[in-house]
Amino acid sequence: MSEQKPRLGRDVYLALAAVGWADGTLDPDEADAIVRTAIEEGLELDEIEEIEAATKAPIDVGVIERQRLTLEDRLFVYGVACWLTAIDGAVSPTERGALERVGTELGIEPGPRAYVCALAHEVAEMPEGDRPARYDLAALRWLISERLRAAEETRARDQDEEED
């Protein structure tokens, strides 16, 4: 039985590019991973061109229309931001500040931020997962989706129990 994977839209990839630029640089391997994943997602050519342009010149995370991103999208973008800031093995104060700004811009509370960062690091620890060209963005998205679904089920079950 195959589950339909959530479709990532153009805004998610633009946000990922903005996250990559948050510390002032976007590594070419990171840019390639963002564009490659957008292509694999099946986005339209004009959307891919826009995403590719965003990986070649800085885009500020503040310009991303947060309203167009679901909670799952925002958590995913933040998770990728966690991975990107830690990819070189150390998180500088500048990167830490950029990550804080990304979380604030995306409207994510501190608890979910820490949880999603842990998921991002879990995916990075997969074989060759820390290499930008091999990092499994789809696995991160799936984990976030599954954990959100499980949390919603738990919340609904707890609410039913309270009503009984």
N, C-alpha and C positions, 0 to 999 in steps of 0.2 A: 504494500500500500504506500503510495507516494503522496507526500503532503505538498501542497502548493506553497512555494517559497514566497515570502513577501517581496513585492516589486519595489525597488528603490528608484525614486524619481530624481530628476535633474537637480532639484534643490538639495538633496542629500549629497550629491557629488560636488556641488558648488561649496557646500558647507565643509566638506572634507578638504577641498583645496584651501579654503580660508583657514582651516585648522592647521594645515601644513605650513601656511605662511605666517602663522601667529607669532612665531619666534623670529621672523625676518627672513627665513630661508625655507625653500622646499627642495628636498633632495630629489634628483632626477628619478631614482628608483621609486620613491614615494609617489611622484607625479605619474610615472608609468603605471603603478599599481592602481591608482585612482581611475585613470583613463581606461586601462584594461578591463577593470571591473564594470565600468559604465558600458563598454562595448559588449561584454559578456551578458550584461543585463538586458541588452537589446534596445537601448535608447536610440532615438532618431539621430540621424547624422548631424543636424543642426544643434541638437543638444550636446552631442559629443564634442563638436567643435567649440561650443561655449565652455564646456568643462575643460577641454584641453587648453584653451586660452587662459582660463583661471589657474591652471598649473604652471603657466609660463610667466605670468605677471601677478604680483601680489593682489589679493582680494581680501578685504577686511571681513572678519566674521560678523561684524555689526551690520553688514548690508544684507545678510541672509534673512529672508522673510520667515521668521520662526513660526508664524501662524500656518504656513503651508507644510510644516513638518509635524508628523504625529509624535506622540510621546516615544514610541519605539524608534522613530527616525532620530529624534534628538538624543536618546540614549546611545544609539549606534554611533552617531557622529562624535559624541563625547568619548565613547570607548575607543574609537580610532584615534582621537586626540591623545588619550592616555598612552596608547601604543606608540604613536609618533614621537611623543616627548621622551619616551624611555628607550627608543630604538638604539641610541648610541651608548646605552649602559648607564647613563647618569642624567638626572633631571636638574638643569641649571635653575637658578632663581628666576631668570628671564622666562624659561619654559614653564616653570611652576606658575608664574604670574599670568602667562598666556593661557595656560590650562584653566586657571581660576576664572579668567575673563570668558573663556569659551563656555564654561559651566554656567556662569551668570547670564550670558547672552542667550543661552539655550533654555534658561529657566529650570535648571536641574538642581534639586536640593542636595546638600552635602552627603547624606546617607546613600542615595542612589548613585551619586558620583563615585564614591568609594567602591560600591558593589560592582559597578560597570567597569571600573579600572581593573578590579580583580579578574573579571571575566576576560578583559582584553589581554591581560598578562597570561591567563590560562591558555588562550588561543596562541599567544606568542611562544609558549613553551612547547607547543606541538613540534614535531620534527621539522626543522628548517623554518619554523613559523616566525622567527624574528627577522628573517630576511624580507625586505619590502616586496620583492617579486613573488615570494612564496607565502606571505601572510594571508591567511584564509579569512578575508572579509566576510564571505558568506557564512562561515562557521560562527563568527562573532554575531552576525545578525540573527542567525538561527538560535543561538544561545540566549540572546536578549529576548527574542520573541517567545521562546519556550518558558523562560523564567517569568516574564510578564504574564503569560497565560496562566501559569501555575499560581502566581500571586493573586490574580483575579479570581481564580477558582477557590482558593483558600479564603479570600475576603468574602466571597459570596456564601461559602459554606458557614463561615463564622457568623455572618449576618443572619442566615437562616436559623442557626442554633440560638442566637439571641432572641429571635422572634418567637421561638417555640416555648 
